[in-house]
Amino acid sequence: MKYPKVFSYLYVAIINAGEDSGALHEALLRIAEYRAKQEDMLSRIRMALAYPVLMAIAGIGTVIFMLTFVVPRLTNIFTSIGQTLPMPTRILISVSAGLRQSWPWIILITAIAILSVKKQLNTQSGRMFFSVFKLKFPVFGKFVFKSELARFSRTLELLIRNGIPILKAIDIAIPVLENEIIKNQLRRSYKDLEQGGSFGKSLKESKLIPLFVTNLIIVGEESGRLDEALSEVANIYERETDETTKVMTNLLE
């Protein structure tokens, strides 16, 4: 594959399977449908975050403007009164003075912190830490978990439906995810399947994946309809993440 950054291995594998089976047009249609669903989910998340992010930026900008331009002008009025100011007012004046005097250091420290986080994200330990943090974070953690399972189930369903062998399909689907904790568990279950075990039973033993998901996968494996079971899992979690997105949008606004 000459252009891996443009065409992911997922799409290449589906197209190859479509060419081998003589159903290339169906493979391309399924890729288009898959991309449409993924983009629709990402679009809803972006729309949910757009308004709160705008309000946060406007709020932070307003606070900085008040502390750096408005409060210093009012300070002269306060000091000319010649009386002892209340504690909250003295704290506000001190914060304003500190912000005006130390703003280069604040910008430098913020830049260093951002660069440090980005550097940590490029390491295995850093990715593991942030993966655990995301899953443990209240409310947001469940949303991340459900969206990751929905993405994996939909991707694996698409690959199996296009005739990709189960082991190769799982190997292709795992890198689609971002959370290292979930990916590591799927890799362990992949090894169990490679050694002749059951993918669903291995996931069930992990205690990480919900019971109804593992039961659906086990039934799908035993009945030869794993793609239908994965489609059901994906539909459930996509519906739940859609509802959560709407609730989060209202709360954030």
TORKE-96161 format. One line per field, with one value per residue: x negated, y, z of N, C-alpha, C, CB in turn; residue number from 0. Coordinates in Angstrom, 2 decimals, decimal comma. Last residue first. Glycine has a CB too. Layout:
<pts>
n.c1 X_...
n.c2 Y_...
n.c3 Z_...
ca.c1 X_...
ca.c2 Y_...
ca.c3 Z_...
c.c1 X_...
c.c2 Y_...
c.c3 Z_...
cb.c1 X_...
cb.c2 Y_...
cb.c3 Z_...
keke NUM_...
</pts>
This chain:
<pts>
n.c1 24,77_24,34_26,94_27,39_25,25_25,80_28,08_26,95_25,11_26,81_28,02_25,73_25,02_27,25_26,96_24,51_25,15_26,99_25,53_23,43_24,89_25,90_23,54_22,67_24,64_24,12_21,54_21,95_23,33_22,75_23,49_21,25_20,91_23,30_23,03_20,81_21,89_23,86_22,22_20,81_22,98_23,92_21,72_19,23_15,75_14,27_14,13_12,85_14,51_15,61_13,53_13,49_15,96_15,55_13,50_12,37_9,31_7,16_5,32_6,76_8,28_6,26_5,52_7,87_7,82_5,65_6,69_8,74_7,21_5,90_8,08_8,91_6,59_6,27_8,55_8,99_9,48_8,35_6,78_8,85_9,39_7,37_7,71_10,29_9,77_8,05_9,86_12,02_11,54_13,86_16,37_17,84_18,61_16,21_16,07_18,39_17,93_15,73_16,97_18,93_17,32_15,73_17,70_18,85_16,68_16,33_18,74_18,58_16,31_17,12_19,30_18,06_16,53_18,32_19,21_15,96_13,21_12,19_11,54_9,55_7,57_6,79_5,71_3,66_1,98_1,44_0,04_-2,21_-3,34_-3,99_-4,05_-2,68_-1,65_-3,86_-3,84_-1,47_-2,19_-4,27_-2,94_-1,34_-3,32_-4,54_-2,38_-2,07_-4,53_-4,29_-2,07_-3,09_-5,26_-3,92_-2,29_-2,94_-1,68_1,03_1,49_0,99_3,05_5,27_4,83_5,06_7,74_8,99_8,19_9,48_12,14_12,33_11,76_12,42_9,98_9,84_9,69_9,08_9,90_7,89_8,12_10,34_9,36_7,32_8,78_10,03_7,94_7,52_10,10_9,90_7,59_7,20_9,69_11,29_9,89_10,19_13,00_13,32_11,93_13,53_15,92_15,16_14,46_16,95_18,53_17,23_17,69_20,55_20,85_19,39_20,14_22,15_20,87_19,11_20,96_22,09_19,84_19,31_21,63_21,23_18,88_19,83_21,76_20,15_18,43_20,33_21,13_18,70_18,31_20,53_19,83_17,55_18,73_20,37_18,44_17,12_17,52_15,69_14,06_11,80_12,85_13,56_11,08_9,97_11,70_11,05_8,35_8,55_9,91_7,96_5,76_6,74_5,34_3,50_1,47_0,64_0,03_-0,78_-0,85
n.c2 23,50_21,13_20,00_19,67_17,93_15,70_14,81_14,20_12,24_10,23_9,51_8,55_6,44_4,78_4,21_2,95_0,71_-0,62_-0,98_-2,64_-4,94_-5,59_-6,09_-8,34_-10,14_-10,19_-11,31_-13,86_-16,25_-18,76_-19,51_-19,00_-16,22_-15,25_-16,02_-14,39_-11,84_-11,81_-12,01_-9,62_-7,85_-8,48_-7,81_-5,43_-5,89_-6,53_-9,15_-11,20_-13,25_-12,23_-12,41_-15,21_-15,66_-14,42_-16,01_-19,10_-20,71_-21,06_-19,08_-16,94_-16,40_-15,40_-13,15_-11,65_-11,11_-9,36_-7,31_-6,41_-5,32_-3,26_-1,61_-0,70_0,78_2,71_4,09_4,17_1,89_0,84_-1,34_-3,45_-4,23_-5,92_-8,06_-8,83_-9,76_-11,89_-13,58_-13,88_-12,89_-10,90_-10,56_-8,40_-8,92_-8,45_-5,61_-4,73_-5,68_-4,15_-1,60_-1,91_-2,52_-0,19_1,78_0,83_0,96_3,77_4,64_3,52_4,88_7,56_7,45_6,78_9,14_11,20_10,31_10,77_8,93_6,48_6,69_8,70_7,45_5,36_6,94_8,29_6,05_5,06_7,19_7,15_4,68_5,09_8,48_10,58_11,86_13,26_15,37_16,65_17,46_19,23_21,23_22,22_23,14_25,14_26,93_27,64_28,87_31,08_32,44_33,07_34,69_36,93_37,79_39,00_41,45_40,92_39,00_40,45_42,33_40,62_39,49_41,81_42,51_40,26_40,51_42,89_42,02_40,07_41,76_45,31_47,86_50,55_53,73_55,52_56,04_55,49_52,77_52,74_54,11_52,45_50,19_50,66_50,14_47,36_46,28_46,57_45,17_42,65_41,68_41,92_40,26_37,79_37,53_37,41_35,07_33,20_33,56_32,84_30,18_29,20_29,58_27,81_25,40_25,23_25,08_22,66_20,21_19,31_19,31_17,19_15,10_15,07_14,41_11,83_10,58_11,09_9,72_7,09_6,96_7,38_5,20_3,16_3,83_3,50_0,77_-0,18_0,57_-1,01_-3,55_-3,44_-3,26_-5,71_-8,51_-10,50_-11,32_-9,75_-7,17_-7,30_-7,63_-5,14_-3,48_-4,22_-3,47_-0,70_0,11_-0,60_0,89_4,04_6,27_8,17_6,90_4,93_4,57_2,08_-1,19
n.c3 27,41_28,79_28,74_25,98_25,36_26,90_25,54_23,02_23,76_24,68_22,25_20,93_22,55_22,08_19,33_19,38_20,92_19,21_16,84_17,73_18,41_15,87_14,50_15,86_15,00_12,26_12,25_13,24_12,67_13,53_16,03_17,57_17,21_18,28_20,95_21,56_21,16_23,14_25,41_25,28_25,69_28,20_29,85_28,72_29,20_31,49_32,16_30,79_30,07_27,71_25,91_25,71_24,54_21,99_20,90_22,05_20,85_19,18_19,18_18,30_20,53_22,18_20,72_21,00_23,69_23,67_22,09_23,72_25,78_24,39_23,70_26,20_26,84_24,84_22,63_19,89_17,07_14,84_15,56_15,44_12,78_11,92_13,65_12,96_10,34_10,73_12,08_10,20_6,75_4,99_3,80_4,49_7,04_8,36_8,09_9,41_12,00_12,71_12,75_14,72_16,94_17,18_17,65_20,03_21,74_21,75_22,86_25,42_26,47_26,36_28,15_30,51_30,88_31,31_33,96_35,39_34,15_33,54_30,85_30,92_32,50_30,83_28,78_30,04_30,58_28,01_26,92_28,60_27,99_25,27_24,01_23,03_25,19_26,11_24,29_25,01_27,60_26,99_25,59_27,69_29,47_27,94_27,72_30,44_30,92_29,15_30,16_32,70_32,06_30,97_33,21_35,62_35,85_35,47_37,47_39,80_39,69_39,90_42,41_43,99_43,56_44,70_47,37_48,04_47,80_49,83_52,19_51,77_52,64_54,77_53,03_51,03_48,49_46,77_46,29_44,54_42,33_41,54_40,79_38,41_36,71_37,18_36,26_33,38_32,44_33,62_34,46_32,15_30,36_31,65_31,47_28,67_28,03_29,37_27,86_25,26_25,75_26,62_24,36_22,61_23,95_23,85_20,92_20,22_21,22_19,55_17,10_17,55_17,83_15,28_13,76_14,58_13,51_10,78_10,27_10,61_8,57_6,31_6,40_5,87_3,29_1,94_2,34_0,95_-1,64_-2,01_-1,95_-4,19_-6,21_-6,03_-6,14_-6,62_-4,63_-5,01_-4,65_-1,95_-0,76_-1,47_-0,03_2,58_2,70_2,32_4,61_6,59_6,05_4,52_2,44_3,44_4,68_2,87_-0,12_-1,04_0,00
ca.c1 25,32_23,22_26,29_28,29_25,39_24,61_28,19_28,02_24,65_25,90_28,83_26,50_24,11_26,99_28,18_24,64_24,24_27,34_26,78_23,13_24,11_26,82_24,41_21,89_24,49_25,41_21,74_21,24_23,89_22,21_24,51_21,77_19,85_22,98_24,13_20,72_20,77_24,24_23,19_20,08_22,17_24,82_22,13_20,52_16,83_14,27_14,96_12,09_13,65_16,46_13,99_12,32_15,71_16,57_13,31_13,52_10,36_8,26_4,90_5,70_8,95_7,01_4,55_7,43_8,87_5,57_5,51_9,09_8,10_5,11_7,28_9,81_7,10_5,30_8,29_8,01_9,79_9,34_6,14_8,32_10,35_7,55_6,40_10,03_10,73_7,56_8,60_12,24_11,46_12,53_15,64_17,19_19,65_16,71_15,02_18,16_19,09_15,57_15,84_19,33_18,34_15,11_16,81_19,68_17,26_15,25_18,40_19,64_16,35_15,95_19,51_19,03_15,89_17,58_20,12_17,42_13,80_12,57_12,56_10,79_8,21_7,41_6,79_4,81_2,48_2,14_1,32_-1,33_-2,87_-3,05_-4,66_-3,45_-0,72_-3,44_-4,97_-1,60_-1,07_-4,54_-3,96_-0,72_-2,37_-5,33_-2,95_-0,97_-4,18_-5,38_-2,03_-1,86_-5,49_-4,85_-1,66_-3,49_-3,13_0,37_1,71_0,16_1,66_5,11_4,87_3,80_6,69_9,20_7,78_8,01_11,65_12,52_10,84_12,82_10,87_9,45_10,24_8,34_10,91_8,10_7,04_10,40_10,53_7,01_7,89_10,84_8,51_6,47_9,75_10,94_7,91_6,04_8,57_11,68_10,07_8,84_12,35_13,95_11,50_12,14_15,89_15,67_13,46_15,79_18,87_17,32_16,32_19,84_21,40_19,12_19,07_22,42_21,96_18,58_20,08_22,94_20,50_18,35_21,37_22,44_18,88_18,76_22,16_21,27_17,88_19,57_22,11_19,36_17,33_20,45_21,04_17,42_17,70_20,97_19,40_16,41_18,57_16,44_15,39_11,67_12,30_14,59_12,07_9,35_11,67_12,42_8,72_7,82_10,55_9,35_5,69_6,43_6,26_4,69_2,05_1,37_0,51_-1,68_0,00
ca.c2 24,81_22,04_20,32_20,52_19,22_16,50_15,21_15,20_13,47_10,88_10,07_9,65_7,59_5,30_4,86_4,18_1,71_-0,28_-0,20_-1,30_-4,24_-5,30_-5,02_-7,11_-9,84_-9,70_-9,96_-12,89_-14,94_-18,35_-19,63_-20,37_-17,17_-15,00_-16,58_-15,85_-12,28_-11,65_-13,07_-10,87_-7,76_-8,68_-9,20_-5,79_-5,76_-5,16_-8,31_-9,99_-13,47_-12,41_-11,09_-14,51_-16,17_-13,94_-14,57_-18,32_-20,41_-22,01_-20,37_-17,46_-16,91_-16,59_-14,24_-12,05_-12,01_-10,61_-8,04_-7,02_-6,45_-4,34_-2,25_-1,54_-0,26_1,62_3,79_5,09_2,45_1,90_-0,03_-2,95_-3,38_-4,65_-7,41_-8,27_-8,67_-10,73_-13,16_-13,28_-13,88_-10,94_-11,80_-8,35_-8,95_-9,83_-6,48_-4,39_-6,17_-5,60_-1,88_-1,54_-3,47_-1,48_1,89_1,01_-0,35_2,90_5,05_3,10_3,42_7,12_7,87_5,84_7,84_11,18_10,56_10,64_10,25_6,72_5,71_8,90_8,69_5,07_5,99_9,07_6,92_4,22_6,80_8,32_4,93_4,04_7,35_9,81_11,10_12,07_14,45_16,09_16,53_18,04_20,43_21,65_22,10_23,97_26,32_26,99_27,66_30,11_31,93_32,27_33,40_36,14_37,18_37,66_41,39_41,92_38,66_39,30_42,78_41,48_38,63_41,07_43,45_40,58_39,33_42,84_43,08_39,70_40,71_43,94_47,21_49,16_52,81_55,59_56,11_56,89_53,23_52,06_54,64_53,81_50,13_50,79_51,49_48,35_46,31_47,24_46,53_43,38_41,70_42,59_41,68_38,36_37,57_38,48_36,35_33,39_33,79_34,19_31,12_29,13_30,30_29,23_25,86_25,36_26,18_23,96_20,91_19,38_20,25_18,53_15,44_15,34_15,70_12,87_10,56_11,58_11,18_7,60_6,77_8,29_6,54_3,17_3,82_4,81_1,73_-0,41_1,11_0,44_-3,19_-3,59_-2,16_-4,50_-7,60_-9,97_-11,94_-11,22_-7,56_-7,06_-8,69_-6,38_-3,39_-4,41_-4,87_-1,51_0,26_-1,08_-0,55_3,18_5,14_8,59_8,05_4,51_5,78_3,21_0,00
ca.c3 27,08_28,55_30,02_26,78_24,68_27,21_26,94_23,12_23,13_25,62_23,33_20,34_22,45_23,41_19,81_18,60_21,46_20,59_16,83_17,21_19,43_16,97_14,04_15,96_16,42_12,73_11,71_14,07_12,33_12,24_14,98_17,52_16,81_16,89_20,15_21,69_20,33_21,74_25,11_25,13_24,48_27,06_29,68_29,33_28,24_30,98_33,02_31,10_31,22_28,89_26,31_26,22_25,89_22,91_21,06_21,60_21,81_19,09_19,75_17,42_19,34_22,59_20,88_19,66_23,18_24,44_21,62_22,44_26,05_25,00_22,66_25,41_27,74_24,94_24,04_20,46_18,39_14,64_15,44_16,71_13,50_11,23_13,58_14,30_10,56_10,00_12,70_11,51_7,83_5,59_3,56_3,18_6,01_8,25_7,56_8,01_11,22_12,58_11,86_13,36_16,48_16,94_16,49_18,83_21,42_21,29_21,48_24,51_26,40_25,61_26,77_29,92_30,73_30,05_32,82_35,55_34,31_34,93_31,24_30,16_32,95_32,13_28,48_29,56_31,66_28,98_26,32_28,56_29,35_25,65_24,70_22,05_24,36_26,84_24,30_23,66_27,41_27,81_24,90_26,49_29,89_28,37_26,51_29,71_31,67_29,01_28,79_32,58_32,71_30,12_32,05_35,35_36,01_34,63_36,06_39,47_39,64_38,74_41,23_43,96_43,16_43,28_46,59_48,08_46,92_48,41_51,75_52,14_51,69_54,60_54,01_52,28_49,54_47,13_47,17_45,83_43,05_41,95_41,95_39,62_36,74_37,49_37,69_34,18_32,01_33,11_35,41_33,39_30,06_31,46_32,78_29,45_27,48_29,78_29,30_25,52_25,24_27,51_25,59_22,28_23,75_25,13_21,71_19,61_21,90_20,98_17,31_17,30_18,95_16,45_13,55_14,89_14,95_11,44_10,17_11,46_9,97_6,59_6,57_7,12_4,37_1,95_2,86_2,40_-1,04_-2,01_-0,96_-2,87_-6,03_-5,66_-5,66_-7,76_-4,69_-5,07_-5,95_-2,96_-0,63_-1,96_-1,49_2,10_2,91_1,35_3,30_6,66_5,77_5,66_2,41_2,69_5,37_4,07_0,55_-1,22_0,00
c.c1 25,84_23,70_25,16_27,63_26,25_24,69_27,01_28,16_25,70_25,39_27,97_27,36_24,80_26,06_27,95_25,89_24,27_26,45_27,15_24,38_23,84_26,11_25,39_22,71_23,72_25,35_23,07_21,45_23,26_22,75_23,99_22,77_20,42_21,91_23,85_21,80_20,63_23,14_23,64_21,03_21,44_24,06_23,00_20,98_18,14_15,45_14,99_12,81_12,93_15,64_14,83_12,68_14,50_16,33_14,29_13,28_11,50_9,38_6,02_5,24_7,94_7,71_5,24_6,45_8,54_6,62_5,36_7,91_8,48_5,98_6,47_9,03_8,00_5,80_7,42_7,63_8,66_9,64_7,11_7,64_9,76_8,40_6,50_8,72_10,50_8,46_8,04_10,94_11,44_12,52_14,23_16,26_19,06_17,75_15,51_17,13_18,88_16,72_15,67_18,21_18,74_16,13_16,18_18,82_18,13_15,79_17,28_19,30_17,38_15,98_18,36_19,27_16,80_16,94_19,38_18,18_15,32_13,28_13,05_11,89_9,54_8,18_7,53_5,98_3,73_2,75_2,13_0,03_-1,92_-2,48_-3,59_-4,16_-1,42_-2,49_-4,60_-2,74_-1,16_-3,46_-4,27_-1,70_-1,73_-4,41_-3,74_-1,47_-3,06_-5,04_-3,08_-1,77_-4,28_-5,12_-2,66_-2,95_-3,72_-1,15_1,00_0,29_0,73_3,67_4,64_3,72_5,34_8,11_7,90_7,49_10,13_11,98_11,07_11,85_11,25_10,47_9,75_8,87_10,23_9,14_7,22_9,35_10,60_8,16_7,55_9,98_9,37_6,99_8,62_10,52_8,89_6,34_7,41_10,49_10,41_8,93_10,95_13,28_12,06_11,59_14,48_15,60_13,88_14,72_17,69_17,60_16,30_18,41_20,71_19,59_18,86_21,39_22,27_19,65_19,52_22,11_21,38_18,96_20,40_22,25_20,10_18,74_21,11_21,69_18,98_19,02_21,42_20,37_17,95_19,43_21,02_18,65_17,56_19,99_20,07_17,38_17,94_17,57_16,21_13,02_12,23_14,12_13,18_10,33_11,04_12,46_10,12_8,21_9,88_10,00_7,07_6,43_5,88_5,76_3,33_2,01_1,31_-1,26_-0,89
c.c2 25,53_23,44_21,33_20,94_20,16_17,87_16,11_15,72_14,56_12,20_10,81_10,32_8,79_6,51_5,49_4,95_3,02_0,85_0,27_-0,42_-2,80_-4,52_-4,61_-5,90_-8,53_-9,34_-9,37_-11,47_-13,84_-17,03_-19,26_-20,56_-18,57_-15,94_-16,41_-16,53_-13,80_-12,16_-13,01_-12,03_-9,09_-8,62_-9,40_-7,19_-6,19_-4,92_-6,84_-9,08_-12,19_-12,57_-11,16_-13,11_-15,50_-14,38_-14,02_-16,84_-19,63_-21,78_-21,39_-18,84_-17,55_-17,23_-15,53_-13,22_-12,49_-11,62_-9,36_-7,81_-7,16_-5,57_-3,42_-2,29_-1,23_0,49_2,55_4,72_3,35_2,61_1,12_-1,58_-2,76_-3,69_-6,05_-7,51_-8,01_-9,53_-11,90_-12,78_-13,21_-12,00_-11,86_-9,53_-8,93_-9,93_-7,91_-5,31_-5,93_-6,21_-3,37_-1,86_-3,18_-2,48_0,54_1,06_-0,27_1,52_4,19_3,46_2,95_5,61_7,40_6,17_6,81_9,82_10,41_11,06_10,13_8,05_5,94_7,95_8,92_6,28_5,63_8,16_7,68_5,07_5,93_7,98_6,11_4,29_6,35_8,62_10,27_11,21_13,15_15,08_15,86_16,99_19,14_20,75_21,42_22,83_25,07_26,28_26,90_28,79_30,85_31,65_32,49_34,76_36,46_37,02_40,06_41,82_39,63_38,91_41,64_41,94_39,44_40,16_42,72_41,51_39,62_41,65_43,08_40,74_40,31_42,92_45,82_48,45_51,39_54,70_56,19_57,05_54,68_52,61_54,04_54,43_51,51_50,78_51,72_49,78_47,29_47,39_47,26_44,84_42,57_42,74_42,46_39,86_38,20_38,65_37,53_34,72_34,04_34,53_32,55_30,12_30,30_30,05_27,36_25,87_26,32_25,12_22,34_20,23_20,42_19,59_16,85_15,74_16,07_14,26_11,67_11,63_11,78_9,13_7,33_8,18_7,53_4,56_3,88_4,91_3,11_0,52_0,96_1,11_-1,68_-3,19_-2,22_-3,34_-6,30_-9,04_-11,46_-11,91_-9,08_-7,44_-8,54_-7,55_-4,65_-4,39_-5,14_-2,98_-0,61_-1,03_-1,18_1,71_4,17_7,50_8,55_5,66_5,43_4,43_1,24
c.c3 28,32_28,19_29,83_28,09_25,51_26,55_27,31_24,55_23,24_25,07_24,35_21,42_21,84_23,38_21,19_19,04_20,67_21,10_18,23_17,23_18,98_18,08_15,13_15,51_16,63_14,22_12,17_13,57_13,18_11,76_13,60_16,39_16,62_16,37_18,66_20,84_20,38_20,81_23,65_24,81_24,23_25,74_28,44_28,95_28,90_30,07_32,56_32,09_31,66_30,16_27,58_26,68_26,52_24,34_22,09_21,89_21,19_20,07_19,80_17,87_18,39_21,39_21,31_19,74_21,77_23,95_22,36_21,87_24,76_25,29_23,21_24,33_26,97_25,84_24,18_21,89_18,88_15,95_15,20_16,57_14,77_12,06_12,90_14,31_11,92_10,25_12,03_12,15_9,20_6,70_4,11_2,94_4,61_7,15_7,35_7,37_9,73_11,79_11,62_12,38_15,04_16,36_16,15_17,58_20,18_20,90_20,91_23,06_25,38_25,40_25,88_28,46_30,09_29,79_31,49_34,30_34,39_35,14_32,66_30,61_32,24_32,63_29,76_29,20_31,21_30,10_27,28_27,99_29,40_27,04_25,11_22,68_23,30_26,02_25,00_23,60_26,04_27,63_25,66_25,74_28,69_28,76_26,86_28,46_30,96_29,70_28,59_31,20_32,60_30,71_31,13_34,07_35,53_34,69_35,14_38,01_39,24_38,59_39,97_42,74_43,06_42,77_45,10_47,27_46,87_47,45_50,29_51,54_52,17_53,71_53,73_53,39_50,92_48,23_47,60_46,80_44,45_42,74_42,46_40,88_37,97_37,55_37,99_35,64_32,93_32,74_34,94_34,33_31,32_31,19_32,67_30,81_28,26_29,28_29,81_27,01_25,52_27,08_26,57_23,52_23,44_24,99_23,07_20,49_21,40_21,71_18,80_17,54_18,78_17,66_14,74_14,74_15,35_12,95_10,85_11,45_10,92_8,05_6,92_7,40_5,73_3,09_2,97_3,05_0,48_-1,37_-0,86_-1,77_-4,66_-5,39_-5,18_-7,36_-5,88_-5,24_-6,09_-4,35_-1,67_-1,89_-2,10_0,57_2,37_1,46_2,25_5,29_5,80_5,23_3,53_2,72_4,70_4,82_1,80_-0,41_0,00
cb.c1 26,44_22,33_25,76_29,60_25,99_23,33_28,24_29,35_24,31_24,72_29,62_27,39_22,87_26,40_29,35_24,71_22,82_27,21_27,93_22,58_22,77_27,41_25,16_20,62_23,77_26,51_21,68_19,75_25,43_22,48_25,69_22,43_18,73_22,53_25,47_20,86_19,46_24,56_24,41_19,28_21,14_25,93_22,86_21,58_16,54_12,97_14,44_11,81_12,63_17,38_14,80_11,22_15,52_17,93_13,48_14,81_9,79_7,75_4,35_4,51_9,71_8,04_3,48_6,78_10,23_5,77_4,25_9,55_9,36_4,44_6,34_10,92_7,88_3,98_9,62_8,55_10,05_10,63_5,13_7,32_11,56_8,20_5,40_10,00_12,17_7,47_7,58_12,91_10,20_12,13_15,58_16,40_20,59_17,31_13,81_17,70_20,39_15,49_14,54_19,69_19,57_14,51_15,70_20,52_18,08_14,17_17,98_20,96_16,66_14,65_19,66_20,35_15,44_16,51_20,74_17,89_13,39_11,35_12,00_10,52_7,28_6,35_6,23_4,40_1,39_1,19_1,09_-1,97_-4,06_-3,73_-5,45_-4,46_0,26_-2,77_-6,18_-1,83_0,28_-4,67_-5,24_-0,22_-1,28_-6,25_-3,85_0,10_-3,76_-6,69_-2,24_-0,62_-5,85_-6,18_-0,94_-3,20_-3,49_0,81_3,21_0,52_1,22_6,04_6,20_3,64_6,59_10,57_8,64_7,51_12,17_13,99_10,99_14,27_10,20_9,34_11,78_8,31_11,84_8,54_5,69_10,21_11,83_6,69_6,61_11,87_9,32_5,36_9,35_12,25_8,47_5,49_8,08_12,80_11,17_8,11_12,25_15,45_11,91_11,27_16,49_17,11_13,24_15,22_20,11_18,41_15,64_19,83_22,90_19,79_17,80_22,45_23,21_18,05_18,93_23,80_21,33_17,13_20,81_23,65_18,82_17,41_22,38_22,46_17,15_18,41_22,99_20,05_16,08_20,09_22,28_17,23_16,36_21,45_20,47_15,42_19,41_16,99_16,14_10,99_10,90_15,01_12,67_8,09_10,89_13,35_8,65_6,30_10,52_10,16_4,77_7,44_6,24_4,33_1,03_0,45_1,36_-1,76_0,96
cb.c2 24,68_21,49_19,05_19,78_19,03_15,77_13,98_14,60_13,22_9,97_8,95_9,13_7,22_4,21_3,84_3,87_1,17_-1,52_-1,04_-1,39_-4,97_-6,61_-5,45_-7,22_-11,00_-10,76_-9,99_-13,21_-14,93_-19,39_-18,75_-20,72_-17,19_-13,58_-15,90_-16,28_-11,61_-10,18_-12,96_-11,18_-6,59_-7,63_-9,69_-4,78_-6,62_-4,87_-8,38_-9,22_-14,54_-13,61_-10,43_-14,45_-17,68_-14,40_-13,85_-18,81_-19,63_-23,36_-20,17_-16,50_-15,78_-16,23_-13,84_-10,85_-11,29_-10,33_-7,19_-5,94_-5,98_-3,85_-1,24_-0,69_0,38_2,15_3,59_6,50_1,32_1,32_-0,07_-3,95_-4,18_-4,87_-8,30_-9,39_-9,20_-11,02_-14,30_-14,27_-14,77_-9,53_-12,04_-7,06_-7,76_-10,29_-6,48_-2,94_-5,48_-6,25_-1,29_-0,04_-3,42_-2,04_2,93_2,29_-0,87_2,76_6,52_3,75_2,83_7,53_9,40_5,88_7,33_12,27_11,97_11,48_11,18_6,66_4,30_8,71_9,89_4,64_4,72_9,92_7,92_3,19_6,04_9,43_5,18_2,69_7,83_10,71_12,05_12,47_15,09_17,21_17,27_18,41_21,26_22,78_22,70_24,34_27,32_28,03_28,01_30,69_33,07_33,15_33,60_36,88_38,24_36,75_41,60_43,32_38,64_38,12_43,36_42,70_37,88_40,24_44,63_41,22_38,09_42,76_44,44_39,48_39,49_43,64_47,13_48,45_52,87_56,98_54,87_57,69_53,07_50,54_54,36_54,67_49,38_49,66_51,73_48,27_44,91_46,47_46,50_42,67_40,30_41,81_41,88_37,65_36,15_38,20_36,47_32,23_32,62_34,33_30,91_27,70_29,66_29,47_25,06_24,03_25,98_24,05_20,15_17,97_19,80_18,64_14,42_14,11_15,66_12,74_9,19_10,68_11,61_7,05_5,28_7,98_6,98_2,15_2,55_5,08_1,77_-1,86_0,43_0,96_-3,83_-5,03_-2,19_-4,11_-8,26_-11,09_-11,66_-11,73_-6,95_-5,62_-8,68_-6,71_-2,14_-3,31_-5,23_-1,35_1,73_-0,24_-1,25_3,41_4,42_8,95_9,18_3,78_6,63_3,57_0,01
cb.c3 26,06_27,43_30,67_27,07_23,28_26,75_27,87_22,65_21,66_25,95_24,04_19,19_21,62_24,30_19,88_17,09_21,48_21,51_16,24_15,77_19,70_17,53_12,78_15,12_17,14_12,49_10,18_14,09_12,51_11,22_15,32_18,85_17,87_16,70_20,53_23,16_20,78_21,42_26,04_26,41_24,58_27,07_30,91_28,93_26,97_30,25_34,45_29,84_30,91_28,71_25,18_25,15_25,86_22,46_19,71_22,30_22,97_19,28_21,13_17,39_18,62_23,67_21,91_18,91_23,18_25,95_21,81_21,44_26,79_26,28_22,01_24,77_28,92_25,48_24,80_20,43_19,40_14,03_14,34_17,28_13,85_9,84_12,84_15,37_10,47_8,50_12,62_12,42_7,67_6,16_2,14_3,04_6,19_9,59_8,48_7,88_11,68_13,96_12,44_13,29_17,39_18,24_16,75_18,94_22,61_22,37_21,45_24,91_27,77_26,32_26,68_30,70_32,07_30,05_32,91_36,74_33,13_35,81_31,11_28,66_32,73_33,17_27,81_28,35_32,10_29,57_25,00_27,75_30,29_25,59_25,94_21,37_23,70_28,14_24,98_22,64_27,56_29,28_24,70_25,57_30,80_29,54_25,77_29,31_33,11_29,59_27,78_32,86_34,17_29,94_31,26_36,51_37,47_35,04_35,75_40,34_40,99_38,84_41,13_45,24_44,16_43,07_46,97_49,54_47,39_48,13_52,65_51,65_50,30_55,97_54,01_52,75_49,48_45,90_46,46_45,66_42,27_40,74_41,60_39,68_35,48_36,45_38,15_34,09_30,61_31,90_35,64_34,08_29,00_30,30_33,39_29,63_26,03_29,27_30,05_25,01_23,73_27,53_26,25_21,22_22,60_25,83_21,91_18,24_21,75_21,58_16,56_15,87_19,07_16,79_12,27_13,99_15,38_11,09_8,71_11,01_10,26_5,68_5,31_7,06_4,28_0,61_1,97_2,69_-1,62_-3,44_-1,32_-2,65_-7,14_-6,75_-4,52_-8,56_-3,41_-3,82_-6,14_-2,95_0,79_-1,14_-1,95_2,67_4,40_1,55_2,87_7,66_6,80_6,80_1,02_1,23_5,44_5,00_-0,42_-2,68_1,23
keke 252_251_250_249_248_247_246_245_244_243_242_241_240_239_238_237_236_235_234_233_232_231_230_229_228_227_226_225_224_223_222_221_220_219_218_217_216_215_214_213_212_211_210_209_208_207_206_205_204_203_202_201_200_199_198_197_196_195_194_193_192_191_190_189_188_187_186_185_184_183_182_181_180_179_178_177_176_175_174_173_172_171_170_169_168_167_166_165_164_163_162_161_160_159_158_157_156_155_154_153_152_151_150_149_148_147_146_145_144_143_142_141_140_139_138_137_136_135_134_133_132_131_130_129_128_127_126_125_124_123_122_121_120_119_118_117_116_115_114_113_112_111_110_109_108_107_106_105_104_103_102_101_100_99_98_97_96_95_94_93_92_91_90_89_88_87_86_85_84_83_82_81_80_79_78_77_76_75_74_73_72_71_70_69_68_67_66_65_64_63_62_61_60_59_58_57_56_55_54_53_52_51_50_49_48_47_46_45_44_43_42_41_40_39_38_37_36_35_34_33_32_31_30_29_28_27_26_25_24_23_22_21_20_19_18_17_16_15_14_13_12_11_10_9_8_7_6_5_4_3_2_1_0
</pts>
